[in-house]
Amino acid sequence: MFNQKLANKCVTSWPCSCLFSCLCVLSPREPCSSVFLPPLFFFHHVCLICSSALSPGVHCFLFVYIVFLWHFVFVGLCTNPCCLTLPRLLLVFVAIAFVYSLFVSVFIPPCLFFCLSLLFSSFECFSFVYIPSQNVDEVCCAVGWKYFSGKCYFFSGDKKTWTASRDECLAAGGDLVIISSLEELDFLKRSKPGSGREHYWIGLSDAVKEGDWRWLDGTKLNITPRYWQGTEPDNWKGENNEYTGGENCSDMEISSRRFSLWDGFCDVQSAIHKRVCEAKVSK
């Protein structure tokens, strides 16, 4: 039977209220807390009804413990494997040790088993309403990088030559971006910082053979000619043919609504652009 007096004591207990309020405020900032709040109010209500044998302090302590266990372990496991970090693994071992010592040293009312069984059985029930978002996957990318389809992308703010830009990407564990699909191109257009047009170096070159444009992985450029800007690629050599090697590296002019390819000088200091780096997702 519902013990209203005990329930009121627990609800008005200042330690429990403060901890629960802090968790509710802080939890939405965590990338793996999308399913955090809905089940907790349910568990809290059920445990209030059935835990008449527990004192308010013990009840609140157990509830806060379950909250932390749910938030940092189970939610992380069900949303994104990247959330299973070393601190969370350590938390699992601490949680197991704590529960074991609690069960062997303290009498736990049958109601607690009921509450815990609801927690584990509801894990499957609540997990189906979670829809993974791109922000969750971004946990696997370095700060400042954006996630898409198993890779991380970085839009630089500084400008360098094509060769220097590639060196920067390689130093960061990636390379200049290789655009392999229209979906990837759409992602780049959406993700570019700012709203105006901007030129970015990409991993495309015809340095090996003039006119044979290939990506850095050796694959041939297979997009339609309409993506080249105007008369590009024109292999321009300068006003007085001072750049005998011509333009052998490509940059893209991109905005949310526009994309075009240009050929440019690979190592001329007057021809500098920003860059887009691409790297595999870190495990």
PyMOL commands that set and color helices and strands:
alter all, ss='L'
color gray80, all
select helices_A, chain A and resi 4-12+14-29+37-50+56-79+81-83+86-105+110-127+134-140+162-171+182-191+225-227
alter helices_A, ss='H'
color red, helices_A
select strands_A, chain A and resi 146-148+151-155+175-176+198-205+214-215+249-254+259-264+274-280
alter strands_A, ss='S'
color yellow, strands_A
deselect
rebuild
show_as cartoon
